Amino acid sequence: MALVARGSTARGAERTTDPDAPRTPDPAAERTPDPAAERTTDPDAERTREPAAERTTDPDTECTTEPAAERTTAPAGERRTTDGGDRPAPTASAKRAARKRRRAARLFRFDRDFGARFVAGADEAGRGSLAGPLVAAGVLIDYANLTLRDRRALGYLDDSKQRSCDEREALYPVVIRAAARVSVTVRCVRGIDARGLHRTNLAALARSLERVAVPGAVCLTDGFRAPQCAVAHEAVIDGDARSAAIAAASVIAKVTRDRYMHRVADAYPGFGFDGNVGYSTPEHRAAIVERGPSSLHRRSFASIAYSQLRLG
């Protein structure tokens, strides 16, 4: 019994000298060839042989402790690196997307610097076109209730002229969802000819801004102050490239007008309204010379194209 007690305090020595020792290491000998035990005692072997099982059962571990294994198994075209494999090299499209997000962030910073919860912006589309209506829009952003989802979705917001047609169409429902209020004002060709383009433009901007403004809101217009506007506002030069609220309004105005011109293109064949949406292009001017101006063309617009065509 005394020998057993000493063995319990010096178990390693007892296994080497006790004749019964073969029974003690025998389970260990059975465990040694066990693959599970081999993976448990050899972490490197586990990562090499069982990457799929590890990612399935512990996704966090994959991201934080096994980046090298992840890069090894990822497609080479998506994981090119410039620093020995520690960090992915951004692609050209990723760089462009990052630049767009930085521009959008500057637009939002401009608005937030006013220190107001509500910022309203107004902008127009179609002021420089030869044909079609003038469309103004107003957008009110409630920065206190703008969700993280909406902020991320508006990450590509910019002056609508800097976005493709598809990009504007994608932004349109995002702006509608994120905005607290949206208004659209349309002025037809005959109204433009009767009142003049500039007066019509200012009146449309004023009307759009009035319809979205709330007490305490900072109200902004793109480029021009609207003297007859009932709410106090500030004109921002190149506002659609500086303010998120004005940029959002420019998207609404541009998409609304372009959709209209696409719809009526078949009613005015030969002028290419589905492509030029009423703006001056060589093909559009040639069509006016050949066919004469349509009822959708502005007669009062002081365009060089019209004077060259002797239609002014």
N, C-alpha and C positions, 0 to 999 in steps of 0.2 A: 504493500500500500504506500509505503514511503517513497518507493521508486516511481510509482504513478504520479504522486504529488509533485516530485521534482520534474517529471516529464511535462506536467502541465505548465510549469513556469519556464521551461527551456524546450519548447516543443520542437524547434528545428533540430537540436542535438539529438533528441529522442528518435526522430525519424531516421537519422543517419546510422545510429548504433543499435537500435532495437531490431531484433530479428523479424518482428512483425511489420517492419517498415514497408515492405513491398505492397501491403494492403493499403497503406495510407496514400502513397503517390499514385496508386492505380487509377482512382477517379480522375486525377489530373492528367494522367496519360491518356485516358479516354477523351478528356475534354480538349486536349491539344489539337487533334486533327479536325475538331468540330469547326466548320466554316464560320459559324456565328461567333465562337470564341476568338477565332483569328481576326475577324473584323473588329471585335470589341477591343482587343489588345493592340491592334495595329491601325491607328486612324488613317495613316496614308493609304493602306490597302483598302480601307473602306471607301475613301474618296475615289480611288482609281476604279474599283470594281463595281461600286453600287451608286453611281451618281443619280440615277433615276429614282431609286428608292429614297435617297436622302431628300431630294427636292420634293417628292410627293408628301413625305411625312413631316418635313420641317421647312416650309418655304422661307421663314425668317432666317434660318441658318444659311440657306443658300445665298441670300442676298448679302449677309453680313460677314460670313466667315469663309465662303467659298467663291469669291469673285473670279479667281483664276479658272476654276472648273467650269463656271458658267460661260466665260469667254471662249474656253476651249471647245465647248459643244455648240456654241452659237454659230450661225452662218458667217463665213469669213467676210462677206461683203458688208455685213451690218456691224462688225466689231473691229474694223481696222483701228489700229492704235498708233500713236506717234511717240509714246514714252515707254516702250518695253512691255506694253500690255496692261498697264495699270489703269488707263483711262481711255474711253472711246474717243476717237477723233470725230468731230461733228461733220456731217455731210453738208453739201452746198445748200440743200433744201432746209436743213436744220438751222443753218446760219441765217437764211432769209426769214424763216419763221421767228427766230429770236429777234431779228431787227424789227419785224412788224410788231412783236409784243412790246419791245422797248418804246416804239413810237406811240402805241396805245397807252402805255403807262405814263408817258409825258402828257398826253391829252387829259388823262384823269387827274394828274397832279396839278395841271393848270386850273381845272375846275375846283379842286379841293382847296387850293390856296386862297380862294375867296372866303373860306371859313363858314360857308352856309350849308345847311342841310339840303336845300333844293337848288338846282341849277337848271335853267331853261335855255335852250338854244334854238335859233331859227336860221334856216338857209333855204336857197331856191335852186331850181334846176330849169334850164331852158331859156335863160336870159339871152344867150348869144346865138340862138338857133334861128334859122330862116323860116322854119315852119313848126307848127304845133303850139300847144299851150305853154304857159309859164306855170310852174308848180312850186309852191312854197310849203315848207313843213316846219312844225315846232315840236320839240321833244323836251319833256321835263324828267330829270333824273333825281330820284330821292336817294341820296347817298347813305342815309341812315338805314334804309331797307334794301339796299342793293346786295343781293346774296353773293356768296363766293362763286356759286355756279354761274351767275350772270356775269360777274367780273371776268371769269375765265373765258366765257363765251364771247365777250366783247374784246378779248385780247387782240383781235385783228382789226379793231376799229381804226379808221383813218379817213382822211378826205376821200369822198366817194370817187373822185376823179383818179385817184391813185390805185383803185381796186378794179379788177376785171368785172365783167357782167356777172359771171358765176359767183365771184366773191361777194358782190353786193347783194345778190339774191340770197346767199347764205346768211349774210348779216341782217337782212331785213326782218325775219321773224325773231331773231335774237334781240334786236332793238325793240320790237313791239312787246316782247315778253318782259324785258328789263325795265322799260320806261314806265314812269308813274302816269304820264299822259302823253298822247301823240295827237297832233292835228295836221290836217292837210288842206291847203287852199289852192284852188285851180282858177286861173284866169285865161279865158279863151282868146283866140286870135283876134276876133272882132273887138273885144274889149281892149286888147293891147293897142290896136290901131286907133281906137277912139280916144283913149286916155294918154297914150304914150308909154313906151316900155319902162322908163325909169320910174315914173309915178306908179305904174301898175305894180312894179316889183316892190317898191317900198310899202305900198298898201297891202300886198299879199304877205310880206314879212311881218308887218304890224299885226295883221289879223291872226296869223299863225301863232305869234308869240302871246297875244292876249288870251287865246283859247287854252293855253297850257299853263300860264303863270298862276302862282298861288302866293298868298301873303308871305313875305320874307324871302322869296326866291330871288336869286341873282339871275337876271335875264340878259342874254347876249344875242347879238345878231352878227351875221357874217358880212363884214366890209362896210355896211352903211347903217347909219342911224335912221330910224323911221319916225319922222317928226310927228305924224298923226297917231302914233302908238299910245294907247292909254296906260301902259305900264312903263315904269322907269327901266331903262336898259342901257347897255353899253355896246358900242360897235367894236368888233375885234377884227383887225386886218388879218387876212388869211386865217380867219377863225376856224374854218373846217379842217385846218392842219394844226390847230393849237388847242382847241377845246373839244372835250368828249361830247358835250351836249350838242354843239354845233355840228360836229362830224356825224353824230347819230341822225340829226335832222337832214343833213345832206344825203345820207343813205336813203332815208324815207322818200325825200323829194325826187331823187334821181331814179330810184326803182319804180316809183309810181308813174312818173312821166314816161320812162322807157317802155313799161308794160303797155301804156296807152298807145304809144306810137307803133309798137309791134302789132297791136290788135287792128289798127286802122290801115296798116300798110297795104293790105289787099284792096281796100277801097280806093287807093290812090296809086295804081300800078305805074311802074316806070321811074318812080322817084327814090326808090331804095330806102324807104322809111324803116324797114325792118333792120337795116344795118346802120344808117347814119342818124336815125331817130330825129331827123329834121335839121341837123347841123350841116354846115357848108363843107362839101367835099367836091373834088373835081367832077365826079360822076353826077352828084346832085345838081351842080350848077349847069352841067351840060344838059341834064334832063329839063331844067327850067327853060333853057334856050330853045330846046326842041319842042317842048309841049306848052310852054307858058306856065305861070304860077297857078297852083291849084287853090281851091278854097281854103286849104289848111295853111297856105303861105301868108306870112305877114307882109302887108303892103307898106307899112310905115317904118319898117326896120331900116335904119341907116347902115346898110351893109355895102362894103366895097363890091361884093359879088353882084348886088343889085345894080349898082351904078355902072359897073362894067357891062352888065347885060342890058342897060338902059331901061331898067324896070323901076328905078327909084322915083 
